[in-house]
Each structure stands twice: as structure tokens, then as C-alpha cells.
């Protein structure tokens, strides 16, 4: 298998139009400065998506999965079948801008201390999305997903949770980056491990960043690399009853519980950063 600079792994799930926009942007906006491959792992694979990829993007490697195995397991499947010096985990609702992949790759290739790097995420009106966060506490999960986030203590807690880094240069983050677009060196994944497949959805990016961070690597926000992010916020209901009736919110709480049990709490020794 021929080695490339970057393997771009996309875990797709039943949205052909968004995947098409993502793939079009990749092949349009990545220059010859780096070599790359694109791998689409199609969760609960559909004929429409298979035809889109195979008929229109012959350079893309297509891996169909019969069942919905969750995001972490799908991404790991792509990583195991990749040949890049670096891995770019990319959600299908990401539209890259020119130079963004190259800037992430150049940074991580020249900074061995960087374990995971991520871009600036933008709304389609050009405003910046929050993508840098402090590590979760149990109350953070509650405040983010219920009306209690509007309380005095909720607002105070969430203000600490959202990290607003400067935009003039790359910055090491004492926390985690949103998993919609993350780049890592393949050799470091072999050291630290793949995404934890116990998370069906949510917290797999938090867990990954924490494991890299605790192993002595930095988590770095690179604002010079910009990508548009649709970000549907399927679990973002703030109704207290959403825990019972919103499936995605319930999955978020369940993943949070798995995370706190795994790390035996939530306290992180930030002196390592």
C-alpha cells in the first residue's frame, strides 16, 4: 500500500447530499503540496451513498458497514485500513477551505509535541463556532443539556467550560477539541490507541484528547486552518424531559457516565499541560 501524507477518514451516516458537499470540497481545495487518500466508512450502508461514491469519486476508498456500530468503531475501521503518515478524522458535515488540511499537516509534522490538532470551525455566515473546551465534570453535562444551564451557577460553570483561544497563532488547549475535524500522527495512534469503541456516540473525542494529553502530548488549536461546519446539534435540547424522550440526549448522558467511570472521576492534572 502506497504511503501518503494524510489519510482522511469520513464516517458517513445516511446523508448523501452532505457527503457530496464534503467530498467535492476535499478534492477542490487540497493542493498538490501534500499527498492524501480519502476513505469513506458508510455506517448502515445505503445504495444511494455507495453509488454516489463509486460513480463519482473513483479515488475514494469505500468501506460499507451493514450495521450502525457507532462513530468510534466506524472511524477505527477507516484508520486500520489507512496508509497516511497522519490521520484526519473528518465529519461529513465539514466543508474544508483552501489550505486548511495542509496547515494542519504542516503543523503536526513539524511539532512532535502536538498529539492532536484541530482547525477553527466556522458557521456558514463566517462566525466562529466553539470547538475548544475544558474537560467535563458531571455538572457540566447537566448544565449543557438542561434548563439549569441558564441558572447563575450554570452560566458560571459553562463560562469555564468554553475555551475562547486567541486567533493570531496556534495555541495549546488545556482540554479537548471538538471531534468534527481532528488530525493525529499515525505513529502516535499506535502508541496511545484508537478511539474507545465503548462510546457509541459522544465523548469519544473527549476521551481521545485526554489520553493523548495525559501521555504528555499537547492538544493544539490551529486557527489558520479554517473549515465550515454544519453542526446539527441533535442532542442539544435543554428540556429536562429530553433525557427521557430525546434519544441523542440520552446517549450523550450515557457516554458521559462511561467516561467518568473509566477515568474514576473527572479531575485532570492540568500541570501536565
N, C-alpha and C positions, 0 to 999 in steps of 0.2 A: 504494500500500500504506500503510495507516494506521500511523503510528508509535506504539509503546508504550514503556513504561519498561524492561521486561525481556522478552527472548526466552529461553525455557527450552528448551534443546536436549537431547533424550534420545536417545542411540544405543542402540537395543534389539537384543537378540540371543536369540531363541528361548526366552524365558521369560515366558509370558503372565501367570502369577499374580503375579510380582514387579512387572511393568509396571503391572498393575491397581492394586496397593497404592500404587505411586509416584504414579500419576495421581490416584487418589482423594485422597491427602494433599495434592497440589498445589491441587486445586480446593476442598478443605475448609479449608485452613489459610492461604491467601493472602487478605488483606483487600482492601477497595476503596481502600486507601491508595495502591496502585500499580496501573498497568495492565500487563498481561502477555499473552503468547501462549505456547502450548506447541507445539513441533514434535517429532514422533517420527520419527526416521530408523531404519527397520527393516532391519537387516542380514540378508541372505539371507532375504528376507521370506517369512513364512508366512501362510496363510489365516486361521489362528486368531487371530493378533495383529491382522491387518488388520480382521477382523470385530469384535474387541474394541474397537478404537479408533473405527472408523467408526460402529458401532452405539451405543456408549455415551458417546462423548466428541466430539460434533459440533463443538466449538470447537477441537479439536486438528487441526493440520495434519499429515498423514501422508505420509511420503516413503518408498516401498518401494525397496530395493536388491536386485537379483537375486543378487548375489554377496557373499561375505564379503570386503569390501575393507579391513577393519581399522578400529579405533576412530577414528584421527585423520582418515581420509578421510571416514568417516561423519559425524563431528562437523562437519567443514568444510562438508559438503554442507548441513547444517542452518543453519550460520552464514550461508552465501551466500544462503539463502532467508529470512532473518530480517529484522525491521524494528525491533528494540529498540534503545534507547539503550545498554543494557547486555545482555550475554550471560551466561546462567547455564548452564554445561555441567554436566549432571546425569546420573549413572549411574542406571539403572533400579532399582538396589538401594538407593536412598536414599529415606527417608521423612522429609519435612520436618516440623518443628514450627512451631507458630503464630509468626508474626513473624520467622522466620529469613530468608526471602527479602527482606522489607522492610528488615531490619537490614543485610544485605549491600549492598543497593542504596543505602540512605541513606549508608552509609559511603563507598562508591566514588564516589557522586555529589558528596559534599562534601569529598573528599580527592583532588585531582588528582594527587598524588604516588603514589597507590596504583595499581599496574598490574594486579595480580591479588589478589583477596581470597577467603578461604575460611572456612567455618564450623568450629565444634567438631563432630567426628564422635563419635557415641555408639554403643556396643553396645546391644542391646535390653534389657540388665539395667541400663542407665543409666551404666555405666562409660565412661570416655573412651577413644577409640581414638587411637593415634599417627597424626598426619596432617601433622606438620611435620618436615622432615628437612634435614640438611646435604647439600650436593651430593656425588654419588657419587665414589668412587675405584674402581679395578679391584678392590682387595681388599675393599671394602665389598660388592660384588656377590657375591664368593665367600663371604664370611662370612655373608651373609644367606641363601644358597641351599645351603650345605653344612654338615656337622657341624663344620667348622672355626670356626663362629660360637660354639661352646661352649668354645673354647680361650681362654687368657689374653689373647692378642693380639686374638682375635676379639671377645671381650667388651669390651675396651678400645676397639676401633675402633667397634663398634656403639653404645657409650655416647655417643660423639661424634656419631654419625650421627643418632640420635633426639633431636630438639629438644623439650624439655618446657617450653613457654612458660607464663607466669603466666596465670591465668584471670580476672583482675579487669578487664582492658581490652584493646582491640586492640593487637597487637604486630607490628612489622616483623620478618620472619624472614630471617636470613642463610642462605637455602637455598630449598627448594621446598615446595609444598603438594600433598598427595595430590589427584589429578585427579578424584576422585569427585564433587566439587562445587566448581566454581571460577566466580567472577564477574569479568568484564572489561568495560571500556567499549568499545563497538563502534568508536569513532574510534581507540582505541589499537591495536586489532587491525589496522586498516588501516595503521597506522604500522609495527608490529612484524612483522605477518604472521600467517597462520593456523597451526594445528598442522602440524608437519612430517610429511608423509604417508609418509616413508621408514620410519617406525616403524609396523609392523603393529599392535603392542600393546606397552605398557610404554615408559617413558622419554619419551613424548610430552609428559607433564605436566612432567617434569624439564627437558626442552629448552625448553618454552614459558616456564616461570618463569625460566630462566637468560637467555633472550633479552630478556625484559622487564626483568629485574634489570640486565643489562649495558647496557641502553638508558637507565638512570637512574631506573627506576620501583621502587617498593617492593613487596614481596610481603608481604601482611598477613593475619595470623590474627585472626579476629573471633569470640571465644568466646561473645559474647552471641547469636550466631546458631547454633542447635543443630539437628542433623539426625541421625537414626538411619541407620546404615549396616550392611547385611548382611555384606558383605565376605567372599566365599567363599574367597579365598586359593588360587586354582587352581595357582599356581606355587610354593607355599611349602614344597615338600618339601626336607628337609635331608639326604637320602641322596645321597652322592657320585655314585651311578649315575643319579640323577634327570636329570642333564644329558643323558644318552644316551636315557633312556626316558620322561621326562616332557616332553611337547610344549610345555607352557606354560613350564616352566623353561628349556627350550632357547630359546624365543622371547625370554625375558627376557634371557638371556645375549647373544643376537644383537643385541637392541636396545641393550644396554649397549655392545657393540662399535661399533655405528654411532654412538652418542653420543660415545664417546671419540675416534673417528676424525674426526667432524665438528668437534669443538672442539679438535682437535690435543692431546689430553691431558685432564686433569681439573682442573688448577689454576684457581681462580677468584680474581680480585682482589676480596676482600671489603671493601676500603677504599671501594668504590663504595656500599656499603650505609649 
